[in-house]
Amino acid sequence: MQKKQLYTRQFWLLCLSSFLFFASFNLIIPELPAYLKNLGGEEYLGWIIGLFTVTAGLSRPFSGKLTDTIGRIPIMIYGVFVCVIVGFIYAEITSVIGLLILRLVHGMSTGFKPTATSAYVADISPDHRRGEAMGILGMFGGLGMAMGNTVSSWITNTFSINVMFYTSSILALASILVLVGMKETLEEKRKFRFSLLKINFKDIFEPRAVPAALTMMLSVFSFGVVLTIMPDFSEYLGLENKGIFFGIFMSSSIVMRFVAGKLSDIYGRLPVLITGIAMLSFTMFLIGLSTNLTLLYTAAVIFGFAAGINSPTIFAWTIDLADDRHRGRALATVFIALEIGIGSGAFISGEIYDNMPSNFKDTFWTGGIIALLAVICAWYFYRRERKMIIKETES
């Protein structure tokens, strides 16, 4: 059997496509709250991210099943193509209801692309370097997120918000072009037929992935809070560029993703993950206490370290838990949990904040408390895992 190599042309093309994809849909996030307010929909602030995650989550069972049947690449292309289309439509929206409906449609992009991408990288990476592979892939995704969030306000202020939307579409198109010509990794492919869209419970739920899914859901609640509230909080602290926090935290997560992936390969997924989630909880409390930019920037760096640890570690853990035949399904299960967590964080934080600056601290501290629950959850699974290993050793 031919030994797998990690750093191949296919792997780097996948990383480049991921960079462009994440840059595309993150480009619009910092300016969406102001755009919604200009349309008269400030009371729907939490819906911007929340609705996006609803369709992303609903898409996961389909993306997981189709990834395991018709192939990884077609699903990746479909997910990115959604970004190409909606970027142009954003510029034509003139009503609150229109924007909210478009956010629902846009969510399908992350419902499909990351599921197939994660399955693809799992296919082409050696088992003993899986955490490292997920870390590097996440590093490129983080670079895309950092670039998109950082230049969003600059493009809008220098040119116009419509130019920013069009740029989002162009970046998505480039992500598709990178995928063209890549080799499919699913060995037993089937042709698409509409019967494949029939979903039952086993397509939605992979029992082996439950520990990773539950931990994911609790840990990313804070991310939903930050995505929803940070643009307003940044403006409250005097930042004209509302994407600075996102740029800092994604930049700090980049190196950490690479390091964390390797560490989880060496020391185990759960010990590394517990450390990362504990950092996340601390950071949410720190953000709530931030009264100046120095504290905010410090919190952004630590938040990035936490994100850089948690994301690749949870996905590597998911693939460890999964049956090789159902990697797509397992990843879809965890991605559904991710969307539930982010969506809950977005909706709940929007309600707690209620466009009142006096509620900022309570909003961010709620995220910190939920992250503490994630620490407890991960610790429980770690203890259970250790007991199983000891029992197998003794027998």
N, C-alpha and C positions, 0 to 999 in steps of 0.2 A: 504494500500500500504506500503510495507516495506521501511523503511527509509534507504537511501544510506549512507554508511560509506566511508570516504575518504581513510584512511590508512588500506587498505586490502592487502592480499597476492598478488592479481592480480595487484594492483597498484605498489607495490614494484618490482615485476617481470618486469613490463613494464618499470619502471625507470632503472632497471639494463640492460635491452635489449637496451634502448636508450643510456645509457652510453657506452656500447660496440660498438654500431653502429657508434656513433659520433667519438669515438676514432679511429675506423677503417679508415674512409675516411679522417679524419683530420691528421692522422699520416703522410701522404705522401705530404701534402701541402707545408711545409717549404722547402723541398728539390727538388720540381718539377722545379722551375725556373733554378736552377743550372743544373739539369738533362736535361732540354730542351736546355740550352746553350751548354752543352757538345755534344749534337746531332747536333748542328749548327743552332738552331732555335731561337736565341735570339730576333729576330724581332717579334716573335709570343708570347711574354710574356703575353700580355693581353688575349690571347686565352685560356690559361690554365684554368682559372676560367670561362671565357666567354662561351666556348664550353660546359663546364660542366653544366652551368645554362641553356643553350639552350635546351638540352634534358630533363633536370629536369623540365623546364617549359612546354615543349611539353607533358611530361608524366602526368602532373597534371590533365587534364580533364579525362584521362583514370583512374587514381588512385582514383579520386573523385567519379566517377560513379561506379567503381568496389567496392570501399569501402562501398558504400551505397547499393550494390546489393549482391555480393557474400560473403562479410564479411570483418571485419577489419584485422583479423589475417593472412589470405592468402596473402593479399596485403603487410603486414609488412614483411612476410617471403620472398616474391618475391624481394622486395626492397633490403633486406640485402643480399640475395643470389647473386645479381649482384656484390656486393662488394667482396664476396668470390672469384668469378671467376676472376674479373679484377685484383685483387691483384697479382695473379700468372702470369697474362699476362704482366703486367708492366715490369717484370724482363726480358722478352724476346724481348722487343721493341728495335729496332736498328735504327729507322728512325724518323724524325720529323713528317711526315704524319701519321705514325703508332701511335705515342703518341697522336696526336691530335684526331685521330679517336677513340682511347681508352678513351679519356676524354669525348667524346660524349656518348659513351656507359656507362661510369661510372656515368654520370649524372642521368641516370634512377633510380639509387638507392635512391637519395634524392627526386626524383619525386614520389616515391611510399611510402617508409617507414614513413616519418614524417606525411603525410596526414592521413594515417590509424592510426598511433599512437595518433595523436591529437583527432581524432574521438573517439577512444577507451577510452581515459582518460575523454573525455566529457561525454561518456556514463556512466561511473562508479563513477563520482564525483557528490556530491550535488551541486545544482545550486548556492547556496549562498557561496560556497567555490571554485568556478570554477577558479578564478584568482589564488588562493593559489595552486590548483592542477596543473595548467599550470606552475606556478612558480617553484614548486618542480620538475616537469618533466624537465623543462628547466635547473634546477640546475644540474641534473644528466647528461643531454646532454652537459652542459657547462663543467662539470668535465671531460667528455670523450674528448671534444675538447681540453681542457687544457692539459690533459695527452698526447694525440696524438701529439699535436704541440710541447710540451716540450721535449719529448723523441725522436722525429724524427731524429734530427741531431745527437744526442748521439748514437742511434742505427747505423746510417749510418757511422759515424766516427769510432765507435768501431768495428763494424763488416763489413757491406757493405750495399749499397743501396738495393741490392736484398733481403737481410735479412729483411730490413725495409718493403719492399713490401710484403714479405711472412707473416710478423707479422700482417700487415693490414688484410690479408685474414683470419688469425687465429682468430683475434678479431671479425671479421664479423661472422665467423662460430659459435663462442660462443654466439653471439647475437641471432642467429637462435635457438640454443639449448635451450635458456631461454624461447623462445616463445612456444616451443613444450609443449602441455598439458594445455596451458592457455584456459580459457573459452571464447568462442565467445560471443560478446555482441550485435551483430546485430540480432534482433528478427526474422525478416522476410527475411531469406536468400534465395538466388536462386543459382542454380548450374551454373557454368561458361559455357557460350556458346559464340562462336565467334561473334554473333550478338551484344553482349554487347560492343564490341570494336567499334561499329559504334557510332561516336560522332557527336552530333549536337550542335548548339549554346547554348542551355539551359544547356548542360552538361559542357560547358566551363565557362559559366558566370552566377553567382548568384547575381542578382541585389541588394539584401539586404546587400551583403558584400562589395559593392563598396567603401563606406567610409574607411573601414579598409584596403582594397586593395590599394587604392590610397596612403594612408598614409604610408603603408608598402613599396610600391615601391620607394617613395622618401627617406624614412629613411634608407633603406638598401643599397642605392647607395654607401654610405661611406664604408660599409663593403666590397663591391666589390673592392673599391680602396685599402683598407688595405690588403686584401688577395693577391692582385696582386703585389703591390709595396713594402710592408713591408719587405719581405725577402731581396731585394736589398738595401733598406734603412738601415736595420739592419747591413748588411755587410758594407755599406758605413760608418756607425758610429763605426765600429770596433768590432761588435759582431760575434763571431765564430758560436754560436748556433743561427741560424736564426729563431728559434721558440720561443725565450724568450718572445718577445712582445706578441705573441698569448697566451703563458702560463700565463703571468701576467694578461692580460685583461680577459681571461676566468676565472681565479681564482677569480678575484675581482667581476666578474659578478655572481658568484655562490650564495653568501649570498644575494646579491641584488635581485636576481630572486625570492627568497623565500619571502623577505620583500615586494617587489613591488607587487607581486601577492596578498598579504593580503591587502596592501594599496589600490589597485584598487578595491577590494571587498568592502572596507569601504568608500572611498572617490570618487569612480567613475573612469572609465577607462581613460577618456580623460584628466582630470587634471593631473593625474600621467603620462600619455603618453607625454603630452606637456613638462613636466619637463625633462623627459628622452631624448627626441629628442633635446631639447635646449642644454643639456649637450653634446650630440653627436656632434652637430655643433661646440660648443666651442672646443671640443677635436680635431677635424680635423684641426682647425686653429692652435692649440697648437702643434700638430705633425709637421705641416709645419714649425714651428719656432724652432723645436728641433735641437740643434747643439751639444748636449752631451747626454749621457745615462741617466742622472738624469731627464732631461726634458722628454725624451722618456718614461722612466718608469712611471713618473707621468701621462703622457698622456695615457699610457696603462691602468693604474688603473681607470682613469675617463672614458675611453672608455668602460671598463668592466662594470662600474656602469650604463652607458647609455644603453648598450646592455642588462644588467640584468633587467632593467626597461621596455624597449621597447618590447622585444620579448613576454614574457608571457602576457603582457597587451594587445597587439594587438590581440593575438590569443584568449584570453578570450573575448575581444570585438567582435571578429568575431562570436564566438559561441552565444553571447548575441543577435547579429543581426539576426542570421540564424534561419530558420524554422527547428524544430527538425528532420524532415524527410529528410532534405537536408544538414545536417552538413558536410558530406563529400564534397559535391559540393561547399559549402561556403568556406571550408578550402582550397579546391583546387584552388578556385578563388584567395584567398589571397596568396597562395603559388606560383601561376603563377606570381602575382605581385612581390613577393619576388625574384623570379628568374630573372624577367625583370630588377628589380632594381640592383641586384648584378651583373648580366651580363653586363648591361650598364656601371656600375661602373668599371668593369674589362676592357672592351674593350676601353672605353673612357680614363681611366687612363693610359692604355698601350700606347695609341696614344700620350697623353700629355707628359708622361715621356720620351718616345722614347729613353730609355737607356742612358739618359743624366742627371747626378746628379744635374745639375743646374735647372732642371725642377721639382725637388721633391716638393718644396713649392707650386708651382702652381697646381700640381696634387692633393695634399692633401687639398688645399684651395678650389678647385672645389667641393670636397666632402662636405666641410663645408657649401658652398653656397646652394647646393642641400638640405642639411639637414635643412637649414633655411626655404626653401620652404615647407618642411614637417611640420615644426612648424606652419607656416601660415595655412596650410591645416588642421591640427588637431584643431587649434583654431577656424577655420570656422565651423567645424563639432560640436565642443563644444558649440559655440554660437547658432547654429541651434537647437541642442538638448535642450538647456536651454529654448529657445523660445517655443519649442513644449511642454515642461513640464509646463511652465507658462500658455500657452493657454489651456491645458487640465485642469489645476487647476481652472482657471477662469470660464471654462464652467461647 
